[in-house]
Amino acid sequence: MRTLLVRNRKRTVLGMDPQQIIKYFFGLNASTAVIVLVLIMIFLLREGIDFLPTYRNELVTYRRAGLEFCDIIDKPLKEHQSLSSSLRQSVSGSLDTLGKTARDRRDAAFLLKNQAEEKATQQRETLEQALEQTPPPAADKLDILRREQQKAAADAAASLVYPDLFTAAEKQQIQTEFAALTPEVTDLPPFLQTLAADFTAKDREARTKFEALVTAQEEFEEAPESLQEVLDELKEHAQETKEKADEFHVLETNRQRLLEAAAKAKNADEKASLTEEAEASVAEPVNLEERTKELTARAGELREQLEIYVKAAEKASASLPQEAGTPAATAMLAEVRAKLPVHVKEMRKAAANLDQWRSDKPVSMISVIAAFFFGSQWITNSSWQDFFGFVPLLTGSLVIALIAILIATPISVIAAIYTNQFASEREKEIIKPIIEFIQAIPSVVLGFIGISLVGNLIKDFSEVSWLQWVPGFPIQERLNMFNAGCLLAFMAVPTMFSLSEDALNNVPRAYIDASDALGATKLQTVFRVIVPAGISGILSAILLGLGRVIGETMVVLLVAGNRIAIPDFSAGPGVIFQPAHTLTGIIAQELGEVSRGSSHWQALFMVGIVLFAISLLVNWCARAVARRFEPHKA
């Protein structure tokens, strides 16, 4: 037995020499990696493969129940809210040119009054309770309570911090009137009445001055009320239809499962029990066609109200003035004036689409695939309809990755060139460990840094007056794509640095010797010989760094802002300061909160499949680049 297992003369184990053992050991590890990769792919496909049929069934119900019919009007009508908000801001900014100071003085005085009353709350409530008693307390006891309340009111008035909106005389008057506040006096202090009257007069003056703008804003805001009333009734009917259809689908699916279980049951009692339970689960099907006809029967009424709204919007657009009270208000007004014709055109188009809509139009699998891969909405847990659009997540991931790569590439490549070619041995001992140590920092720690430090620094920096020319400054959100891109660049630098330096190390020594023999300087050798010769490794490092940042989860989840929307690229370079969501972030955020097997669950696994494919594509590109630019061997 010993001679069979170990043959000392040939130094073999189980008939294999050491070289064969090493070969099979590493081959086994490589095979294990391939097997794990295949298992991951199978797992993702198993969980996500049913998403498209499931989503198709949901879209079929969405159409046949009439929700799509309602959305033909409802979706473009939502633009009215945005336009109304912009008009309100323009009106507010214009009115503030005359009434802001008066409003601020009035609001500050009322705030001081509330603070004074809060500081004397205990004595005030005690006096109020005494006054409400039946029979009332003795007069001397009431006098004591009044004096205590008056002293508390005077102390409270004296302790208040009065803003510079008031003169010294006005501050003294306010303090005197607040010191006299008692529960028995219900009228406002005289000075507050004066401030309220001043604001009313200024507001009336401002509204008269900007009457055209105010009237147009009010008319436009009230324009869709009748249309919205009809639409809400139709939406309620469609929602009820969908709920009934979903209930029938659930009960019917449960009944089929019970019947299948009964067919497989070997015990007669169990089979009878399952069959009885299945029969109890029978639900009455919903006549979707009849219920949808109730919607389409009101299409004429909907078009009529739509025409009324369109005319009101056109009238408001024509009556809007050219100028507002401030440059900012004028700019917002111009934006509304430019968007209103487009909005009217979309509403007219929606009216035409009502006539073309058919509830029995089939939902093809191609349209479902297009709805996922080219959809612009990711709406989940909606009482109306869930939509799984891939574009907002992909756009956020790509923009953040691009920011990270643009920041990390020059830093890592230049650091690699300096460390490899110019740094002394002492410098290398310092630079390389420090850069490589970055990989040891947990990503969640970097996320905390992004929330508490980097985001605030970027926001404060954007508010510096002499930097207002920078697109996107001042930024509105401290958690945004630029913040996430900076942190991901920091995380990608070690990988890109190490691989770039390895690429420079792998440049054949003969290239360097030949350059030196031709009399080239150190800089000429580095940038005309070594870097071009190692460009394949450098490009591979950049691509692998790209794969690293695309696959990062925790940082983007914490600091990217998590707004599921396609960034507004009309903002130009300032788009990078907008919040966004990513492929990895949506999986981490939502996977633990959805029910297993639901369309939402399957959609997240579809996102995982696409993310996995992107990672494989990036790695394949890195290998292809390395082969394409690999120097010819002698």
Disulfide bonds with the S-S distance in Angstrom:
none
